[in-house]
């Protein structure tokens, strides 16, 4: 009997009609395995995963495969996005056993959850042979199987152990990290590494802050080049905005077409900050259109942001997005069709499959003549209208707390930067105003949803769908990313309740997740016990739970003046410093927070009865040093500690800038505030 029909996870629901007798992750499944004395298959994936769909179609929808699975195993289906703790434990085991990992992840385990054989995608013939082999080994060589499982668990425990060397994250270490990233940089294509190539969003944020602190032209150039290369490539949706998960090649041409909330949130931050620091028109456009993508395509009215758009459309990867020259001519006519083919790199041979091409921007149009830009935007509008009539990829409507936190923070930063960089006479002023309105509404929706639906009895829940919260408990990244988002909401709105909520979440993190020596576990001390307690300090597709909590602790301490939160952040950051020094590509968010601590971070309070349009606030937004916190409002505004006991001077709007709890003199002129902030 398949038991997935009542699941909240879209991924589990995709398998609810399989002939496999799937169980969700639960103790009852393991009890059934013990009762039957059979091993467990733990199959881990997520709704937008292309190869998860392939394995499902080849194997899990096949009656002969299902018969073997049902006869000889208890089969458990896990959504890695819903249960990142389960995923982390078994991914570590898979990597220890095979040297690599990925999804779908296929784990064979004893009835107590101990893994003894791990892998990823298996074609149907291989999977059938594997099922038979594991069944035989479990029957005839069980002692060997269990010994192997014990060795795997020992390896997993060692890999996830807390403790180890610590070091202060000082300027020299961050400078060395930036130098190492520069050495590993792909000078030709931008980014780091070869195929497949992932957007290095957190490293870009670090390098931007490093540039702010040091003036490093090299760090800024790496960010500029990478952001331009990605924005011109097929990994970026040239029609609707938004980035795909990664490029299958080294030059950003052909994406793996799924679009994830977390990638787009983090990339929105990177392009927004590049726009703020340089005024770059490409960065402005991509930030605007990525923000619009989040609001238009992933936001659910009255809720938060959905997790992803699928890689496949009706079982075919990329079907919605690719074009031939003939299709361009059909939509645009002969002249514009040929012009668009040249502009977007659409050729007769194609860049993808079956003679189709992924659109990429092969010509520089952001700085082109206004007539060329107008023609380009007209072509984009017509192609998008035609594309909207095609079958569309499925959307994973699951709301993940941590990823919504990332999106809220990104949109809050975008709102701040746009407030000072958009003028009424700008070419895109009307479009930008519309984007600001819809993204502000989406951001507030998501924040309210997290506060009212995901926060249950003082604790965060990981996921929800259709305003119904799921059972999985929040993990460390949820607490960190949501607390950081609530701090961002406090700064943007001046409402004290957001800061109060952030403090509650951080108190839970410090009480329930803290590890000896200043680090953190990824699960709470009262969470479900797995074969090991995960504690991964590395930043991968998203900030690690540890980095996310450190960021929130630093921001909260700056907003409240409560030094114990800063001390906790410094102690936790010291546990990550060795990784920053040796492997900065996997510690980008930690390094980003490290730059904020080196900067101060600055605490900037603008006392005014009318924040909108206030020159002091505009100067703060424009010139804020790395990690600065900024609030504006009336003196002694309730719930806003930075405005306490800070009056206006001579009845004029006044700015108070402090660094590490040491304050400059209050100023009433924007130029004076800029000078206090370093003048950049």
Secondary structure, DSSP 8 states (H G I E B T S, - for coil): ----TT-S-HHHHHTTTSSS-EEESSHHHHHHHHHHT-EEEEEEE-TT-HHHHHHIIIIIT-HHHHHHHHHHEEEEEEETTT-HHHHHHHHHHHHHHHS---SSEEEEE-TTS-EEEEES---HHHHHHHHHHHHHHHHH-HHHHHHHHHHHHHHHHHHT----------HHHHHHHHHHHHHHB-TTTSSBSSSSEE--HHHHHHHHHHHHHH--HHHHHHHHHHHHHHHHSTTB-TTT--B-SEESSTTS-SEE--EEHHHHHHHHHHHHHHHHHH--HHHHHHHHHHHHHIIIIIB-TTS-B-SEE-SEETTEETTTT-B-HHHHHHHH-HHHHHHHHHHHT--SS-SSSTT-B-----S--TTS-HHHHHHHHHHHHHHHHHHTTS----EE--EEHHHHHHHHHHHHHHHHHHHHH--TTSTTHHHHHHHHHHHHHHHHHHHHHIIIIIEETTEEBSEEETTEE-SSB--HHHHHHHHHHHHHHHHHH--HHHHHHHHHHHHHHHHHTB-GGG-B-SS-TTS---SS-------SSS--HHHHHHHHHHHHHHHH--HHHHHHHHHHHHHHHHHHHH-GGG-HHHHHHHHHHHH--EEEEEE-S--TT-HHHHHHHHH--TT-EEEEESTT-TT-GGGTT---BTTB-EEEEEETTEE---BSSHHHHHHHTT--
